[in-house]
Amino acid sequence: MTAVTLSPDLSPPPPPERCFRQQTALLFRQAPLLLDCGQPVNDVRVAYHTYGTPSEHAVLVLHALTGTSAVHEWWPDFLGEGRPLDPTRDYIVCANVLGGCAGTTGPAELPQIGSGDAPLTLRDMARVGRALLEHLGVRRVSVVGASMGGMLAYAWLLECPDLVDRALIVGAPARHSPWAIGLNTAARNAIQAAPGGEGLKVARQIAMLSYRSPESFALTQAGTSHRRPGAPAITTYLEHQGEKLANRFCERSYLALTGAMDRFQPSDAELQTVRVPVLAVGISSDVLYPPGEVCGHAALLPNSRYLELQSPHGHDAFLMDPGPLPAWAAEFLTG
């Protein structure tokens, strides 16, 4: 574990507000963040959301690859009074990851980072998150992460074991398989072959095929398109998803973050050192991270439990078809 030193001249965290407003902290102003690649970085800006009353214990939510810190926008089934992430009970924190493009320091400000010679890592992201928690006065956390956020939760368990009380990991393995790395490689190659947005559109289309399942597309995208008469619905659906992502996401962030996920390869021995309670949830129809893979990695943790969400909608079921997942999460987080 790498110790984090914060600058003493940081302003105190802002008071809680009723409105959901993104906040920003500037960290590592004097002592730099030393990345795993050996590069020191100063003045790391972190954009984040908080919900609830500040406390020394928080629920830390870790977002997915193209997600943001605005949990209220993308996980409404989970956030709210009486729900697993309850601002009337808990102090909830979610930060945009280092290397992303939603307000936290990204590739444009780290020109030397994210390349093959100076790659970004999930552990780097965890260290930035740790610094934010210290800035907010948080001493302990329960971690909740799905998809990339679930993999990042594993990084937190290994990088910051003194901070984490428990972890809920949804639809995520501890490390990428050749299949997952292959999908990301194809997506990155598309971006590099057609920079300027067109490649990112294709990368998103590749990803969307792995985020759903054949059954899901048969249920939702069969027949012809209402967007372009005569075209298959699946064709215009994928094109639409590509356009949407290209309008809001940075291709350099996509390269850096998918590379960080692919390089995160903790050993079985490292996973066996995790002692805190972990609930891992697989998704029955997930073709990106098959449930057997999610279960197998969780089984390496000495104090883990595995549950499986039954859904035809593949990896994205945690967003679009959560079923009993909120109830499982609430029981685990408050138990």
Salt bridges, closest charged atoms under 4 A:
GLU17 OE2 - ARG21 NH2 2.79
ASP36 OD1 - ARG127 NH2 2.66
GLU56 OE2 - ARG139 NE 3.42
GLU73 OE2 - HIS72 NE2 3.92
ASP90 OD2 - ARG89 NE 2.90
GLU109 OE2 - ARG45 NH1 2.69
ASP124 OD1 - ARG127 NH2 2.55
GLU134 OE2 - ARG130 NE 3.50
GLU159 OE1 - ARG123 NH1 3.49
GLU159 OE2 - ARG127 NH1 3.10
ASP162 OD2 - ARG130 NH2 2.79
ASP165 OD2 - HIS57 NE2 3.06
ASP165 OD1 - ARG140 NH2 2.45
GLU198 OE2 - LYS201 NZ 2.90
GLU239 OE1 - ARG228 NH1 2.96
GLU243 OE2 - LYS201 NZ 3.16
ASP262 OD1 - HIS176 ND1 2.71
ASP262 OD2 - ARG188 NH2 2.87
ASP268 OD1 - ARG175 NH2 2.64
GLU270 OE2 - ARG123 NH2 3.04
ASP286 OD2 - HIS315 ND1 2.86
